Amino acid sequence: MNLFSLSGQVAVVTGGSRGIGKAICLRLAEHGAKVVVSSRKVDACEAVVREIKAQGGDAVAFGCNIGDKAQLQALVDFSLKQYGQIDTLVCNAAVNPYFGPSTGVSDEVFDKIIGCNVRSNFQLANMVIPQMAERGGGSIIIVSSLGGFIGSDVLGVYSISKAADLALARNIAVEWGNKNIRGNCIAPGLIRTDFAKALWDNEKILEATLRTCPMKRIGESDEIAGAAVFLASAAAGYMNGQAMVIDGGRLAGAPRLQL
């Protein structure tokens, strides 16, 4: 038995058209999963599908705005109609429309961040769990963040939402572990993606990040994708309610005195 084989599995990935989500889609397919690639822009998803198929994999695209519950249900319905099952759900899509101190966040922006980063994951998990339970199990993977463990003076509400995702995974584990359904988080540090460009493209922020990172570099999307393959596979069969922090050692070494 290949512990990391995903042959026979169906995986649904939100925010799958670029960055970490795209890397996860490609690697899940490489290990044998059939992948439903989803994001708001279906044409971008279709480009990822073409790349997967060119490598011999099986994938389909579906456009979905995670902030709309009806579209989430449509994503689930489409996936089940297309492949008949959902074995792994990767909740990767997220938003962060505000950069600055939390006192400047409007109620509208706060609601959007919490709605897209937490409520949508909660809703989507509840939509896929019943068929997972009926079929004997499944894996729900939520892409949280290093920000879920520490505060921030410029990403406060985003960090709050990512901390809530950690709690969501633990709750899934407790409620559904007896049905062999596992809920886990991946918590990346600073990764070179378009989503995080405001951080790594800012010389001052990048310098501060590298100063507190033992590996002295930021991460790449593919360095997150392997964790998703692991959590979807039989190799992680007893891992439940946990968070894998992938940050080059920043959390382990912070805070560090500057002598």
C-alpha positions, -999 to +999 in steps of 0.1 A: +000+000+000+013+034-010+005+056+020+005+088-001-015+075-030-048+094-036-060+070-064-097+067-063-102+099-044-120+130-054-108+164-040-125+198-041-102+228-038-114+263-034-092+291-045-075+266-068-066+288-097-034+303-085-008+303-057-011+278-029-044+265-042-031+258-077-001+240-063-024+219-041-045+210-071-015+200-092+000+178-065-033+161-055-038+152-091-002+140-095-008+116-066-039+102-083-069+123-071-096+136-094-097+173-087-125+199-088-107+232-093-127+261-081-124+299-078-143+329-088-128+330-123-137+298-141-113+306-170-084+306-146-096+273-132-098+258-167-062+267-173-052+247-142-074+218-154-056+218-188-023+217-170-035+187-149-048+169-179-016+175-198+002+156-171-023+127-173-046+137-145-083+141-142-099+175-132-128+198-139-133+235-133-162+252-115-166+290-109-177+298-073-178+329-051-172+315-016-191+344-001-224+331-016-239+301+001-259+291-029-228+290-050-211+268-024-240+244-026-238+245-064-201+236-062-208+206-040-237+195-062-216+198-093-188+178-078-211+150-067-228+149-101-194+149-119-176+123-097-202+108-074-182+115-042-160+140-023-132+125-003-112+156+004-122+192+008-095+218+007-108+252+019-081+274+006-099+305-008-097+336+014-099+374+012-081+402+029-093+436+015-078+456+043-042+463+053-037+485+084-047+489+121-079+472+131-094+505+143-098+514+106-118+483+096-154+491+087-182+467+097-187+459+061-151+448+056-150+429+089-181+410+079-166+402+045-134+388+059-152+367+085-178+357+060-154+345+034-126+332+056-147+314+083-184+312+075-178+299+040-155+271+053-181+262+080-209+261+054-189+241+028-177+216+054-213+210+066-224+205+029-198+177+023-197+160+056-230+140+053-219+121+022-184+116+038-200+101+069-222+079+047-193+066+027-170+059+057-149+090+061-130+119+045-105+147+051-113+184+054-082+206+051-085+243+059-057+266+049-053+289+079-022+310+085+007+317+109-014+348+116-039+325+134-012+320+162+000+356+165-014+391+165-007+417+138-008+455+137-017+454+100-036+422+095-056+420+126-090+409+114-074+385+089-055+369+118-087+367+138-104+348+109-075+324+106-075+317+143-112+309+139-103+284+112-080+266+136-110+262+160-132+251+131-109+222+123-108+211+159-145+212+161-149+191+130-125+166+145-144+163+178-179+162+162-171+138+133-140+118+143-163+088+151-173+088+115-137+087+103-138+123+092-107+143+099-104+181+101-070+197+100-054+230+092-023+240+072-009+273+086+016+288+061+040+316+070+049+342+043+046+325+009+055+340-025+020+343-039+001+371-055-023+371-025+007+379-001+025+402-025+018+433-004+040+417+023+069+401+004+071+430-022+075+455+007+112+458+015+107+468+051+082+440+058+103+414+040+134+424+059+116+421+092+102+387+082+136+373+072+152+386+104+128+365+124+129+334+101+156+308+109+157+297+072+162+333+061+138+331+032+101+331+024+083+300+013+070+288-021+035+275-029+048+240-037+062+238-002+026+240+011+011+215-014+029+185+000+011+190+034-022+188+016-012+156-001-003+142+033-035+152+050-056+138+022-038+105+022-038+073+044-005+085+058-025+110+079-052+086+089-048+093+126-041+130+124-072+149+134-079+184+148-043+196+143-025+225+125+006+221+105+026+253+107+049+257+076+068+289+082+105+282+080+107+282+118+093+317+125+068+306+151+094+284+168+119+312+171+097+342+179+101+365+197+138+368+193+159+394+210+179+416+187+213+418+205 
